[in-house]
Amino acid sequence: MVKEEEKLKVGDKIIDFGRVYRVFKINKKKRSSENRLIHFRPFYKKANNRDLVCTIPEENLSRTNLRRPLEKKEIKKLLKGFSSPLESAESVNFDQAKKIIAANNFSAMVDSAKNLYYSRKIEGKDFTVSQKRVFNSLIGRIAEESAFVLGKKPEEIKTLYVALSFNQLSLSR
């Protein structure tokens, strides 16, 4: 969560549901001289979010899961952990994975994606269509924040995470 003592300013980046947003405007509410309205839009524009603009009153920030991006060191540590083999996959169902995305917790998303992939491949099963959507959503959100912090394109990072998943599977056998 964005702490109230860390006031947001124009140009700051924030993370919501694993997506990177840029604060582009802050204005004061008309009736109150102290309350500010934060306007932000997606940092990585796609066809379905090109015109998306989000607004939230500053006093409501503490009630949300909005947060600042992780540091480069943390991302690299989690990326290393993603490539290490698992002893055994924790049971994570796809409904839990959806809740993890909503909680906006990067390390939980990485662990969940790793466990989902590993457990399905060990069982020798492929993902169903809806399970594949959830898994791709997890990887996409992980890749977006990683790409922003590491200064790369989300597609490059997504490819890297998928490659690491395959390496992890072959290392563990």
LOMAR-931377 format. One record per residue: residue in one letter; x negated, y, z of N, C-alpha, C in turn. Coordinates in steps of 0.1 Angstrom, whole numbers. Layout:
<"a",<X,Y,Z>,<X,Y,Z>,<X,Y,Z>>
...
END
This chain:
<"m",<-8,-12,0>,<0,0,0>,<-9,12,0>>
<"v",<-4,22,-7>,<-11,35,-7>,<-9,42,7>>
<"k",<-19,45,14>,<-18,51,27>,<-14,66,25>>
<"e",<-6,70,35>,<-1,84,34>,<-12,94,35>>
<"e",<-23,91,43>,<-34,100,45>,<-42,102,32>>
<"e",<-41,92,23>,<-48,93,10>,<-38,98,0>>
<"k",<-37,111,-1>,<-28,117,-10>,<-32,114,-24>>
<"l",<-22,111,-32>,<-24,108,-47>,<-26,122,-54>>
<"k",<-34,121,-64>,<-36,133,-73>,<-35,129,-87>>
<"v",<-33,139,-96>,<-31,136,-110>,<-44,129,-115>>
<"g",<-42,118,-123>,<-54,110,-128>,<-57,98,-120>>
<"d",<-51,97,-107>,<-54,85,-99>,<-47,73,-106>>
<"k",<-53,61,-104>,<-47,49,-109>,<-41,41,-97>>
<"i",<-30,35,-99>,<-23,27,-89>,<-19,14,-95>>
<"i",<-17,4,-86>,<-13,-9,-91>,<1,-12,-86>>
<"d",<10,-17,-94>,<24,-20,-90>,<27,-33,-98>>
<"f",<31,-44,-90>,<34,-57,-96>,<23,-62,-106>>
<"g",<10,-59,-102>,<-1,-63,-110>,<-4,-55,-122>>
<"r",<3,-44,-124>,<1,-36,-136>,<-5,-23,-132>>
<"v",<-14,-18,-140>,<-21,-5,-138>,<-13,7,-143>>
<"y",<-12,17,-134>,<-5,29,-138>,<-13,41,-135>>
<"r",<-11,52,-143>,<-19,64,-141>,<-9,75,-136>>
<"v",<-13,82,-126>,<-5,93,-121>,<-7,105,-131>>
<"f",<3,110,-137>,<1,121,-147>,<8,134,-143>>
<"k",<16,134,-132>,<22,146,-128>,<27,145,-114>>
<"i",<25,156,-106>,<30,156,-92>,<36,170,-91>>
<"n",<49,170,-87>,<56,183,-84>,<63,182,-71>>
<"k",<66,194,-66>,<73,195,-53>,<88,194,-56>>
<"k",<95,188,-47>,<110,187,-48>,<115,202,-46>>
<"k",<126,205,-53>,<131,218,-52>,<136,222,-39>>
<"r",<142,213,-31>,<148,217,-18>,<138,217,-7>>
<"s",<126,211,-9>,<117,210,2>,<103,214,-3>>
<"s",<96,222,5>,<83,227,1>,<72,216,3>>
<"e",<75,206,12>,<65,197,16>,<66,184,8>>
<"n",<77,179,4>,<79,166,-3>,<75,167,-18>>
<"r",<67,158,-22>,<62,158,-35>,<68,146,-43>>
<"l",<69,147,-56>,<74,137,-64>,<63,132,-73>>
<"i",<59,119,-73>,<48,114,-80>,<53,107,-93>>
<"h",<48,111,-104>,<52,106,-117>,<40,98,-123>>
<"f",<43,85,-127>,<32,77,-132>,<37,69,-144>>
<"r",<28,65,-153>,<31,57,-165>,<20,46,-166>>
<"p",<24,36,-174>,<14,25,-176>,<1,30,-182>>
<"f",<-10,25,-177>,<-23,28,-182>,<-26,21,-195>>
<"y",<-22,8,-196>,<-23,0,-208>,<-9,0,-215>>
<"k",<-7,7,-225>,<6,8,-232>,<8,-4,-241>>
<"k",<20,-9,-241>,<24,-20,-249>,<37,-16,-256>>
<"a",<41,-24,-265>,<53,-21,-273>,<65,-19,-264>>
<"n",<66,-28,-253>,<78,-27,-245>,<77,-17,-233>>
<"n",<66,-10,-232>,<65,0,-221>,<59,13,-225>>
<"r",<59,15,-238>,<53,27,-244>,<58,40,-238>>
<"d",<71,41,-236>,<78,53,-231>,<82,52,-216>>
<"l",<77,42,-209>,<81,41,-195>,<74,52,-186>>
<"v",<83,58,-178>,<78,68,-168>,<84,64,-155>>
<"c",<76,63,-145>,<81,60,-131>,<80,72,-122>>
<"t",<89,73,-113>,<88,84,-103>,<92,79,-90>>
<"i",<84,84,-80>,<87,80,-66>,<84,92,-57>>
<"p",<93,95,-47>,<90,105,-37>,<78,100,-29>>
<"e",<69,110,-26>,<57,106,-18>,<60,100,-5>>
<"e",<71,104,2>,<74,99,15>,<78,84,14>>
<"n",<82,79,2>,<86,65,1>,<74,56,-3>>
<"l",<63,61,-5>,<51,53,-9>,<48,42,1>>
<"s",<50,45,14>,<47,35,24>,<57,24,25>>
<"r",<68,25,18>,<78,14,18>,<76,5,6>>
<"t",<66,8,-3>,<64,0,-15>,<52,-9,-14>>
<"n",<49,-17,-24>,<37,-24,-25>,<27,-18,-34>>
<"l",<29,-5,-38>,<19,2,-46>,<6,2,-38>>
<"r",<-5,1,-46>,<-18,1,-40>,<-28,6,-50>>
<"r",<-40,10,-45>,<-51,14,-54>,<-58,2,-59>>
<"p",<-64,3,-71>,<-72,-9,-76>,<-83,-14,-67>>
<"l",<-86,-27,-68>,<-97,-32,-60>,<-110,-27,-65>>
<"e",<-120,-28,-57>,<-133,-24,-62>,<-140,-35,-71>>
<"k",<-149,-31,-78>,<-156,-40,-88>,<-162,-52,-81>>
<"k",<-168,-50,-69>,<-174,-61,-62>,<-164,-71,-58>>
<"e",<-152,-67,-54>,<-141,-76,-50>,<-136,-84,-62>>
<"i",<-135,-77,-73>,<-130,-84,-85>,<-140,-95,-90>>
<"k",<-153,-91,-90>,<-163,-101,-94>,<-164,-113,-84>>
<"k",<-162,-110,-72>,<-162,-121,-62>,<-150,-131,-65>>
<"l",<-138,-125,-67>,<-126,-133,-70>,<-128,-140,-84>>
<"l",<-134,-134,-93>,<-137,-140,-106>,<-146,-152,-105>>
<"k",<-156,-151,-96>,<-165,-162,-94>,<-157,-173,-87>>
<"g",<-149,-170,-78>,<-141,-180,-71>,<-131,-187,-80>>
<"f",<-127,-180,-90>,<-117,-186,-100>,<-124,-197,-108>>
<"s",<-137,-196,-110>,<-144,-206,-118>,<-149,-218,-110>>
<"s",<-149,-217,-97>,<-153,-228,-88>,<-143,-239,-88>>
<"p",<-147,-251,-88>,<-137,-262,-88>,<-130,-263,-75>>
<"l",<-118,-268,-75>,<-109,-271,-63>,<-111,-285,-58>>
<"e",<-112,-287,-45>,<-112,-300,-40>,<-98,-307,-42>>
<"s",<-88,-299,-39>,<-74,-304,-42>,<-65,-292,-44>>
<"a",<-56,-293,-52>,<-47,-281,-55>,<-36,-280,-44>>
<"e",<-35,-268,-38>,<-24,-266,-29>,<-11,-266,-37>>
<"s",<-1,-271,-30>,<12,-271,-37>,<18,-257,-38>>
<"v",<19,-252,-50>,<25,-239,-52>,<35,-240,-63>>
<"n",<47,-238,-59>,<58,-239,-70>,<59,-226,-77>>
<"f",<66,-226,-88>,<67,-214,-96>,<76,-203,-90>>
<"d",<85,-206,-82>,<93,-196,-75>,<83,-188,-65>>
<"q",<74,-196,-58>,<65,-189,-50>,<56,-180,-58>>
<"a",<52,-184,-70>,<43,-177,-78>,<50,-163,-82>>
<"k",<63,-164,-85>,<70,-151,-88>,<70,-142,-76>>
<"k",<71,-147,-64>,<71,-139,-52>,<57,-133,-50>>
<"i",<47,-140,-53>,<33,-135,-52>,<31,-124,-62>>
<"i",<36,-125,-74>,<35,-113,-83>,<42,-101,-77>>
<"a",<54,-103,-72>,<61,-92,-66>,<54,-86,-54>>
<"a",<47,-94,-46>,<40,-89,-35>,<27,-80,-38>>
<"n",<23,-81,-51>,<12,-72,-56>,<-1,-75,-48>>
<"n",<-4,-88,-45>,<-16,-92,-38>,<-25,-99,-48>>
<"f",<-36,-92,-52>,<-45,-97,-63>,<-51,-111,-59>>
<"s",<-56,-112,-48>,<-63,-125,-44>,<-53,-136,-44>>
<"a",<-41,-134,-39>,<-30,-144,-39>,<-26,-148,-53>>
<"m",<-26,-138,-62>,<-23,-141,-76>,<-34,-150,-82>>
<"v",<-46,-147,-79>,<-58,-155,-85>,<-56,-169,-79>>
<"d",<-54,-171,-66>,<-53,-184,-60>,<-41,-192,-66>>
<"s",<-30,-185,-67>,<-18,-191,-73>,<-20,-196,-87>>
<"a",<-26,-188,-95>,<-29,-192,-109>,<-38,-204,-110>>
<"k",<-48,-203,-102>,<-58,-214,-102>,<-51,-227,-97>>
<"n",<-43,-227,-87>,<-37,-238,-82>,<-26,-244,-92>>
<"l",<-19,-235,-98>,<-9,-239,-108>,<-15,-246,-119>>
<"y",<-26,-240,-125>,<-32,-246,-136>,<-39,-260,-132>>
<"y",<-46,-260,-121>,<-53,-272,-117>,<-43,-283,-114>>
<"s",<-32,-281,-107>,<-22,-291,-104>,<-15,-297,-116>>
<"r",<-12,-288,-126>,<-5,-293,-138>,<-15,-302,-146>>
<"k",<-27,-298,-147>,<-37,-305,-155>,<-41,-319,-149>>
<"i",<-42,-319,-136>,<-45,-331,-128>,<-34,-341,-130>>
<"e",<-22,-336,-129>,<-10,-345,-131>,<-8,-349,-145>>
<"g",<-16,-343,-154>,<-15,-347,-168>,<-2,-342,-175>>
<"k",<4,-331,-169>,<16,-326,-175>,<13,-312,-181>>
<"d",<21,-309,-191>,<20,-295,-196>,<30,-287,-189>>
<"f",<29,-273,-190>,<39,-264,-184>,<51,-265,-192>>
<"t",<63,-264,-185>,<75,-261,-192>,<75,-247,-198>>
<"v",<85,-243,-206>,<85,-230,-211>,<85,-219,-200>>
<"s",<94,-221,-191>,<95,-211,-180>,<83,-211,-171>>
<"q",<77,-223,-169>,<65,-223,-161>,<53,-216,-168>>
<"k",<53,-218,-181>,<42,-212,-189>,<43,-197,-188>>
<"r",<56,-192,-189>,<58,-177,-188>,<53,-172,-174>>
<"v",<56,-179,-163>,<51,-175,-150>,<36,-175,-150>>
<"f",<30,-186,-154>,<16,-187,-154>,<9,-176,-163>>
<"n",<15,-173,-175>,<9,-163,-183>,<11,-149,-177>>
<"s",<22,-147,-170>,<24,-135,-163>,<14,-133,-152>>
<"l",<11,-143,-145>,<0,-142,-134>,<-13,-139,-140>>
<"i",<-17,-146,-151>,<-30,-144,-157>,<-30,-130,-163>>
<"g",<-19,-125,-169>,<-19,-112,-176>,<-21,-101,-165>>
<"r",<-14,-103,-154>,<-15,-92,-143>,<-29,-92,-137>>
<"i",<-35,-104,-135>,<-49,-105,-130>,<-58,-99,-140>>
<"a",<-56,-102,-153>,<-65,-97,-163>,<-64,-81,-165>>
<"e",<-52,-76,-163>,<-50,-61,-164>,<-58,-54,-154>>
<"e",<-57,-58,-141>,<-64,-50,-131>,<-79,-53,-132>>
<"s",<-83,-65,-135>,<-97,-69,-137>,<-103,-60,-149>>
<"a",<-96,-60,-160>,<-101,-52,-171>,<-103,-37,-168>>
<"f",<-93,-32,-161>,<-94,-18,-157>,<-107,-15,-148>>
<"v",<-108,-24,-138>,<-119,-22,-129>,<-133,-25,-135>>
<"l",<-133,-35,-144>,<-146,-38,-150>,<-149,-31,-163>>
<"g",<-139,-22,-168>,<-141,-14,-180>,<-141,-22,-193>>
<"k",<-132,-32,-193>,<-131,-41,-205>,<-116,-41,-210>>
<"k",<-113,-48,-220>,<-100,-49,-225>,<-93,-60,-218>>
<"p",<-80,-59,-215>,<-72,-70,-208>,<-73,-83,-216>>
<"e",<-73,-82,-229>,<-73,-95,-237>,<-86,-102,-235>>
<"e",<-97,-95,-234>,<-111,-101,-232>,<-110,-108,-218>>
<"i",<-105,-102,-208>,<-105,-108,-195>,<-96,-119,-194>>
<"k",<-84,-118,-201>,<-75,-129,-201>,<-81,-142,-207>>
<"t",<-88,-140,-218>,<-95,-151,-225>,<-106,-157,-215>>
<"l",<-113,-148,-208>,<-123,-153,-199>,<-116,-161,-187>>
<"y",<-105,-157,-182>,<-99,-164,-171>,<-94,-178,-176>>
<"v",<-89,-178,-188>,<-84,-191,-194>,<-96,-200,-196>>
<"a",<-107,-195,-201>,<-119,-203,-203>,<-124,-208,-190>>
<"l",<-124,-200,-179>,<-129,-204,-166>,<-120,-215,-161>>
<"s",<-107,-215,-164>,<-97,-225,-160>,<-102,-239,-166>>
<"f",<-105,-239,-179>,<-109,-251,-185>,<-122,-256,-180>>
<"n",<-132,-247,-177>,<-145,-251,-171>,<-143,-257,-157>>
<"q",<-134,-251,-150>,<-131,-255,-136>,<-126,-270,-137>>
<"l",<-117,-272,-146>,<-112,-286,-147>,<-122,-296,-151>>
<"s",<-131,-292,-160>,<-142,-302,-164>,<-152,-303,-153>>
<"l",<-155,-293,-145>,<-165,-294,-135>,<-160,-303,-123>>
<"s",<-147,-303,-121>,<-141,-311,-110>,<-140,-326,-113>>
<"r",<-142,-330,-125>,<-140,-344,-128>,<-153,-352,-126>>
END
